[in-house]
């Protein structure tokens, strides 16, 4: 049978339990029409890229399906008619994904640690050591500001804070030019 991946987005107003019931209904439709659900993932309540039917967030659910096209058409028909479903998409695949989708992991502590250049396992150790270097770097920044002020003062009163415009720029005037 053909392999499919289907994602639907449910309204933000409904609870996670209601989303689960909706997913159960879709799973039952697929199995009643001769298909099977290889995987079902609930991605949670996530922000939408743009407003859909006055909703800024939505509950995302993914299905990996092994089903005939009639079962997929019936599922899509029911998704189209269901008032709690904002959008859905179903694509045909050559092979189903074996591991969990990246959306399941989300933007957790692991992603934040990787962006900072830390290892996830050593994050607790890093948090303890982060407080002291932050204070030292703040003090260094304050010292740099003090040095800049001293350098400006040494340059003289006419040079400190005096910004001049280049000669090739026209001067702004308050007078209106009249066209003749």
N, C-alpha and C positions, 0 to 999 in steps of 0.2 A: 504494500500500500504506500501511497505517497506520504512524505514527511512534511510537517508544517510547524511553524512557530507563530503563535498568535499572542498579541498583547492588547489588553483593553484598559481603558481609564474610566473609573467610576467617580461620581460626584464626591466632593469633599464633605458634604453634609451627612452622608451615611456612615455608619460605624464600621469598624473592621469586621465585626461579626456578620453584618449584612453583606459586605463584600465577599466574605467567605461563602455565604449562602448563594450568592449570585454565581460565584465560581463553581460551586457544587452543581448548580443547575446546568451550567454550560458543559461541565464534565459529564453529567448524566446524559445530555443530548448527544454528545460525541459517542459515548459507549452504547447508547440505544440504537444509533445508526451504524454500528459495526466498526467503530474506531476505538482507539485506546489513547489514554493520556500518559505519556512517558514521564513528564515532569510538570509540576505546577509550582510557581514561585510567586509569593506576595512580596512586592517591592516596597510597600508602605505608602504613606501619604507624602507626596513629593510636590514641589513647586512646578507649575506649568510654565512653558516658555511664553505663553500669552494667554489672555483670558478666553475661556471657552464657556459659552452659555452662563456667563456671570460667575464663573468659578476660577479661582487663582491657584488652587491645588487639586490634586486628584489621587485616588487610590489606584496603583498600578498592579496588574496581575499578568503573569506570563504563563502560557501553556506551550509545551512541546507535545505535538500530536502526531500520531500514526493513524490516519483515518482516510476514508474515501472522500472524494470531493463533495459528494452529496451531504455528508455529515458536516463538512466545513461550511457549505452554503446554508444549511439549516442553523448552525451556530451563529453565523454572521447575520442571518435574518432576525434571529431572536435578540442579538446584541443591538441591531438597528432599531428594533421596536421597544427595547427596554428603556424606560425614562431615566434610570440612574447611570446609564453608560454615556459618557461624553464622546469618546472616540475608540476605535479599534483598528487593528491592522493585522493581517494574516499573510505570511509569505511562505512560499514553498522552499524546502531545503533539500540538499543532496544527502546530508547526514545530520543527525541531531547532536547537539552539544553534550559531551559526556560530563563535564564539570559544571558547577554552578555559574550562573551568569555574573558578570562584573557588577551589575546593578544591585545584587543582593548584598554585596559588601559595603556599598555606599561610600560616603566620605567620612570614614571613621578616624580614629586616632592614628591608625597605621599610615594613612595617606598624609596626614599632617606631619607626622614624624619623618616620612620620606622626603617631603618638600623642604623640611628644615635640615635634612642631611643626617638625621639620627636614625639609629636602629630602633625598631619597635620594642624589642626585648629590653633595651637599655634605657627606655624612655623615663622610667622612674628614677634611675640614677642621674639622668640628665636634668630632670626637673629640680632635684636637690641642688645641683651645681649651677643652675641658671641664675639663681637669685644674687649670688655674690658678684659674678662677672657683670651683670646688668648694672649694678651700682657703680662698679669701677668704670664702666664705659660712660655712664652719665657724668661722673666726675671729670673724666677726660674731656668730654664735650664742653662742660662748663669752663674748664681751663682754656680750651681753644677759643671760646667766645671772649674770655678776658684778654687773651693775647691779641686777638683781632682788634679789640677796642684800644689797647695800648698802641698797637701799630698805627691805627687811624689817628690817634692823638699826636704821635710823633711826626706824622706827615704834615701837620699844621692845620690850623683852623680852616684855611681856604680849600684844602684838599679833602678833609674829612667830610664825608657825606655830600660833597658837591658833585653833582652829576651834570655834565654839560652835554648838549646835543651836538651832533656832527654839523659841520657848516653846510652840507649839501641838503639838509632837510629844511623845508619852508617853516617859518615861524607861524604859530597859530595867532590869529587876530580875532578880535571881537566884532570888527566891522564887517558888514555884509558887502560883498562885491556886487556892483551893479553891472548889468549887461547893457551895452549900448549898441 
